[in-house]
């Protein structure tokens, strides 16, 4: 489904414009997943369209609300889309942390956020913008290399979530081909420097 939306969004654009748009939408996707972990607020997706997991834009249909949702970035970033899973749909988080949310909402017990299947991002189109975004996030203290860190193109990185628990984000940008991001919250991977987040809020 997301691939159809992306094709419509990019159709007819010159190659340079498409590359610029893809790079911008990639960093919007990464920032949204990280911001959801940092704030716990579903509001980070305000202005994004929602889509059914099996395909089809929701257009406000409440039946679209669930534990596995795709969010399509707005306006000029519409070539970007992320999938967010909570509750049982986030089976790794469910196994380790429990929590029974049946819809994506603010302050989930755990969640998974990733580039949606079918998005048009390729490493060659977005690599420079990705490296700039990651460098900024590290300089601002939002991300730190995690134990087992490889590179900016792969990660993994850890950051601090809204309730003091860490999250981990990783990428698949070391080789040509589709660009993928994955974020898990909370994380079981420590920072490479041994520093910890402030702790769970009371």
N, C-alpha and C positions, 0 to 999 in steps of 0.2 A: 504493500500500500504506500509506504513512504516513498518508494522509488517512483511511483506514478506522480505523486505530488511534486517531487523534485524535478521530474522531466518536464512537467507543465511550467514550473517556476523558471526553469533555465532555457526553455525552448526559444530559439531565435536569437539568443544573445551572442555577441562576438566572443571568441575563445578567451581573450584577456579579461573581459568583464565577467565571464563565468568563473574563471579561476579566482578572481578577486572576491566574488560573491561567495564561492565555496569556502575560501579561507576565512572570511568574516563569519559565516554561519557555523563553521567548525568551532571557532573560539567561543561563540555564543553558546553552543551546546556544552562544551567543557565547563564554561563558567556557570551555566545553569545547574549542572549536576553538582559541582562543588558548592555553589551557593545554597542548594537545597540541604546539603549536609551541614554547612556552617550555620544556617539559620533555622532549619527545621520547618520552614514556611513553604507551603505549597504556592503561596503568592509569588514565588520566583518565576512561576510559569504563567502569571497573569498576562493576557494578550496572546498566548500561544493557543492554537487550535488543538483540539483533542481528536483522536481517531480510535476506532475499534481495533483490537489486536488482530482480527482476521482481515481487516481492510475496510476502508470507507471512512470519510470524515464525518464526525459526529454532529456538527452543526447544532450544538447545544442539547442533543438528545441525552436525557439523564441516564438512559440505559448504558451509556458509554462509561459511566463511572464504575470502576472496579479495582481489583488489586493488581492489574496488569494493564497499563495505559501508555499510549504513545502521544507525545506532545510535539507539535509542529511549530517551529519558530515563526514569528510574525514578520510581515512586510518583506523588506529586502533580505532578511535572513531566512526566508521560507524554504530554502534548500536544506535546512537543518532540522533534524528530528531526533528525539531521544525517547527511549522506552524506560519507564519506571515501574518497578515491581515491589510490592510490599506483602506482608502476611505470608500466606502459603505459596503465593506466586514467587516469592523470593525464597526458594527452598533451602539455599545455603544459610541465609540469615535465620530462617525458621528453625532449622536444625540446631543452631548454636544459641540463639537468643530468644526463641519463642515469639509471642506477639501474634495476635489474631486479626489484624486489620483486614477488612474486606474491601477497602477502597483507598486510593492514594489521597492522603490528607496531610495536614500539618503534623509534625512531631511523631513520625512513625517509630515503632520500636526498632525497626531495621528496614533497609531498602537497598535495592540494586538499581543503578542508573547507567544506561549504556546508549551508544549510538544505535538508532533504530535500524532494523534490517532494511536494506534497500536504499539507504542514503548514498548520495553520489560522490562522497568525498574519497579522493585518492591521495596517497602520500605526497606525490609530486606537487599537487595543487595547494596543499595546506601546510607543508612542512615549515616554511619560514615563519608563517604566522603562528603556528603552534609553538615553535621554539621561543618566539618573542613572548607569547602569553605565559608559558611556563617560567621563563626567566623572571618576568614581572611578579608572578605569584610567589616564587621562591624569595625574591627580594623583599616582598611585602609580608613575608612570614605566613602566607596562606598554605604553602606546601613545603615539605622537607623530604629529602630522599629517604626512602624506607630501607630496612634491612634487605639486602639482595638487590639494591639499586643497580641498574644497568646504564641508562642514559635518559636524556630528555625525551627521546623518541619512544622509549619503552616504559620508563619509570622503573619500579613503582615509586609513588610518592605517598606520603601520609599528611593529613591535616587534622585539625581539631573541629569536631562537630559541635552542634548547638548545646548539647548537654555535657560536654567535656569528654565524650568518647571519641576516639580517633576514627577517621575513615581512610581508605586506601584507594588510589586511582592508578590505573595502568593504561598503556596505549600499545597499539601495534603499528608503529611507523618506521621500523628499522629496515623494511624492505618495500619495494614498489608494490602497489596494489591497493586494495580497499583500506581505508583508515578506520580504526576501531578504537573506541574508548570504553572503559568499564570502571565503575566506582561501586565499592561495597561499603555500607555503613551499618553498624560499626565494624572496625577492622580488628583482626587478630595479629596484624603485622606491626612490629615496633619500628620506630624511626632508627635510621642507621646511627645517628649520634646519641641514641639512648634517651633523649629528652622525651618527656611525656606531656600530654595535655593537662590542663589545670585540674581535671577531675570532674566526676559527675556532679551536676548541680543538685542541690538538696531540694 
